[in-house]
Amino acid sequence: MIRRTRHIIERDTPKIVKVLNQLMVVMIGLMFYSAIFDYIAHKEYIPIQLKHFMVVVIAMAVLILALDGPNRQRNLARPIFKWLALYWVVSLIWGGASIAISGTFGEAAIDQFKQNTLTFFYFSSFCILLYERSSFQVARKLVIYVAIFSVGVNIYDFISFDVKEFSIIPGRAAGFYLNANKSGIVLCFAYLMTIDLVRSYWKPVYTIWLFLGIVLTQSRGSIGMYSFLVLATLMRGRYTLPSLLAFGTVVGISVFIAFNYLLKDYQKDLLKYADSFNNIIERVDNVMAGSSGSVKEGRVMILYYYVNLYKEKPITGHGMGASLGNEVLTHTGPISSHNLFLNLMVDYGIMGGILILLFVWSIVSYNGHYLYYWEGVFFPIMFLAFAFTSHNLFDYTCHYYIYALYGRLIHMRYEEHEPMLGQEYAMMKVA
């Protein structure tokens, strides 16, 4: 059977491909989105690690691509594969120069090249496996259950208060993700991607449950982003998108100012309560107060250090491995810039910033058009916001899985003739 969707001819996927694809989607949904293999390996329940299973995922992606002849060209023609090709070329050029020619950063350059190689193969595999329509729908629904279960593990780790389950900050639970920052980011993306699938009477419960998991990660960026997403979702359909974005900006600035004044008035009481947990209140206070500890070891100092490092070679960068090779050693261990733009631009110069912007475009575009659906508008906001507060958005398999799901969701909306946001508001006015 052949269907015409917009300017695209879609052919039915062979049954054998659908069966294999859905089996793999269930497996990667459970094992990579929740990083369950990392978790149970950390618990020493089984000796298998995530990397041991990735060979199977890559091989299955190649097999499905080979068997799905009718849709192979459409699959590989998506912008994300062009971006992945560029990412690989940049890695080869800057990696080759750093490793084979100058050898400036030694093991750091080799480690970064290995990570980029894994990103290329893992991300490509997820984009292929999540392409088939029915498999994608299964994966998207599975996200809901895995996210719910993962938050349950976050809560369990917190109330058990086993110090082995926390990071250097006591009480900071990450559950299945081990890394609390990674957990908060993934749960934010999960909420926006799945909230429309949840029945209306369960949406408040689902929203609050995910928020509990994010709060326990103590990730300031994730808490702020999730709050913004929930507020925007509640206002969806009642106000135009520009109004929502303007309102969100004003509210964010107002909350920041109000919190700053409250912290000054009640600083001693708040910090006395928070001292045993080194929680968000204390961490925000360190940055706002500009204390000596913050200057010596805080993110602000590290940020300035990486900015100056970039300024030394703004056009070409220092070469692959420079961002890892210049990590600052603090009492919590080596710390990078916590900024994806800076990390890539220190390595690749201007090309690092271009890579990030082209990546966002590859997710939210199709056939040269910007797809301004709800998810297509908020994906750039979320990704760029996290890119300024985290440097490892291309380092984890659960992140690749999220991006692959997002790209397919936005493209599928376009193929199914769903109205974009401008058309949606126009239709509402007519009605």
URSULBEL-V368365 format. One record per pair of residues at least 4 apart in sequence whose ideal C-beta (glycine too) atoms are under 7 Angstrom apart, sorted by the first residue. I is the first residue (numbers start at 1). J is the second residue. Records with the same first field share a line. If there is no record, write none. Layout:
I: J, J
//
This chain:
1: 12
2: 9, 11
3: 10
4: 9
5: 10, 415, 416
6: 414, 415, 417
7: 367
8: 74, 415
11: 70, 71
13: 17, 18, 68, 70, 71, 132
14: 67, 68
15: 19
16: 20, 67
17: 21, 64, 67, 68, 132
18: 22, 132, 134, 135
19: 23
20: 24, 60, 64
21: 25, 64, 129, 132, 135
22: 26, 134, 135, 138
23: 27
24: 28, 57, 60, 129
25: 29, 129, 130, 135, 138, 139
26: 30, 138, 142
27: 31
28: 32, 57, 129, 401
29: 33, 139, 142, 146
30: 34, 36, 146
31: 36, 37, 53
32: 397, 398, 401
33: 143, 146, 398, 401
34: 146, 150, 176
35: 39, 50, 176, 177, 178, 398
36: 40, 176
37: 41, 48, 49, 50, 53
38: 42, 50, 178
39: 43, 176, 178
40: 45, 46
41: 46, 48, 49
42: 178
48: 52
50: 54, 397
53: 57
54: 58, 122
55: 59
56: 60
57: 61, 125
58: 62, 121, 125
59: 63
60: 64, 129
61: 65, 125, 128, 129
62: 66
63: 67
64: 68, 128, 129
65: 72, 128
68: 72
71: 75
72: 76
73: 77
75: 128, 131
76: 81
78: 411
79: 83, 361, 362, 365
80: 84, 127, 362, 363, 407
81: 85, 127
82: 86, 362
83: 87, 358, 359, 362
84: 88, 120, 123, 124
85: 89
86: 90, 358
87: 91, 120, 355
88: 92, 120
89: 93
90: 94, 348, 351, 355
91: 95, 113, 116
92: 96
93: 97
94: 98, 317, 319, 320, 347, 348
95: 99, 109, 113, 116, 320
96: 100, 101
97: 101, 102, 319
98: 102, 104, 105, 109, 319, 320, 321
99: 103, 109, 110, 113
102: 319
104: 319
105: 109, 319, 321, 322, 325
107: 111
108: 112, 321, 324, 325
109: 113, 319, 320, 321
110: 114
111: 115, 324
112: 116, 320, 321, 324
113: 117, 320
114: 118
115: 119, 395
116: 120
117: 121
118: 122
119: 123, 394, 400
120: 124
121: 125
122: 126, 397, 400
123: 127, 400, 404
124: 128
125: 129
126: 130, 400, 401, 404
127: 131, 404, 407
130: 135, 136, 139, 404, 405, 408
131: 136, 408
132: 136
133: 137, 412
134: 138
135: 139
136: 140, 408, 412
137: 141
138: 142
139: 143, 405
140: 193, 194, 197, 405, 409
141: 197
142: 146
143: 147, 190, 193, 194
144: 148, 194, 197, 198
145: 149
146: 150
147: 151, 187, 190, 210
148: 152, 209
149: 153
150: 154, 175, 176, 213
151: 155, 175, 209, 210, 212, 213
152: 156
153: 157, 175, 176
154: 158, 173, 174, 175, 183, 213, 216
155: 159, 212, 216
156: 160
157: 162, 165, 173, 175
158: 171, 173, 216
163: 170
165: 173
166: 170, 171, 172, 173
167: 172, 180
168: 332
169: 218, 278
170: 277, 278
171: 277
172: 180, 217, 218
173: 216, 217
174: 178, 179, 180, 183, 217
175: 183, 213
177: 182, 183, 186
179: 183
180: 184, 217, 218, 219
181: 185, 219, 390
182: 186, 396, 398
183: 187, 217
184: 188, 214, 217, 219, 222
185: 189, 222, 386, 390
186: 190, 398, 402
187: 191, 210, 213, 214
188: 222, 225, 226, 229, 382
189: 193, 382, 402
190: 194
191: 195, 210, 226, 229
192: 229, 375, 378
193: 375, 405, 406, 409
194: 198
195: 203, 233
198: 202, 203, 206
202: 206
203: 207
204: 208
205: 209
206: 210
207: 211, 230
208: 212
210: 214
211: 215, 226
212: 216
214: 219, 222, 223, 226
215: 223
217: 222
218: 279, 280
219: 223
220: 224, 280, 284
221: 225, 385, 386, 389
222: 226
223: 227
224: 228
225: 229, 382, 385
226: 230
227: 231
228: 232, 248
229: 233, 378
230: 234
231: 235, 248
232: 236, 244, 248
235: 239, 244
236: 374
239: 243, 244
240: 425
241: 245, 377, 421
242: 246
243: 247
244: 248
245: 249
246: 250
247: 251
248: 252
249: 253
250: 254
251: 255
252: 256
253: 257
254: 258
255: 259
256: 260
257: 261
258: 262
259: 263
260: 264, 288
261: 265
262: 266
263: 267, 270, 285, 288
266: 270
267: 271, 285
268: 272
269: 273
270: 274, 281
271: 275, 281, 282, 285
274: 279, 281, 282
275: 282
278: 282
280: 284
281: 285
282: 286
284: 288
285: 289
286: 291, 293, 294, 298
287: 294, 298, 300
290: 294, 295
292: 296
293: 297, 298
294: 298, 300
295: 301
296: 301
297: 301, 330, 331
299: 303, 338
300: 304
301: 305
302: 306, 328, 335, 337
303: 307, 337, 339
304: 308
305: 309, 328
306: 310, 337, 339, 342, 346
307: 311, 342
309: 326, 346
310: 314, 342, 345, 346
313: 317, 318, 349
314: 349
315: 349, 350
316: 349
317: 322, 345, 346, 347, 348, 349, 352
318: 322, 346, 347
319: 347
320: 347
321: 325
322: 326, 346, 347
323: 336, 337, 343, 346, 347
327: 334, 335, 336
328: 334, 335
329: 334
330: 335
336: 343, 391
337: 342, 343, 391
338: 389, 390, 391
339: 343, 388, 391
340: 344, 356, 387, 390, 391, 393
341: 345, 353, 356, 387, 388
342: 346
343: 347, 391
344: 348, 352, 355, 356
345: 349, 352, 353
347: 352
348: 352, 355
350: 354
351: 355
353: 357
354: 358
355: 359
356: 360, 387
357: 361
358: 362
359: 363
360: 364, 380, 383, 384
361: 365
363: 379, 403, 406, 407, 410
364: 370, 371, 376, 379, 380, 410
365: 369, 370, 371
366: 371, 411, 414
371: 376, 410, 413, 414, 420
372: 376, 377, 420, 421, 422
373: 410, 413, 418, 420, 421
374: 378, 421
375: 379, 406, 409, 410
376: 410
377: 421
378: 382
379: 383, 406
380: 384
381: 385
382: 386
383: 387
384: 388
385: 389
386: 390, 393
387: 393
392: 396
393: 399
394: 399
397: 401
398: 402
399: 403
400: 404
401: 405
402: 406
403: 407
404: 408
405: 409
406: 410
407: 411
408: 412
409: 413
410: 414
411: 415
412: 416
413: 418
419: 423, 424, 427
420: 424
421: 425
422: 426
423: 427
424: 428
425: 429
426: 430
427: 431
//
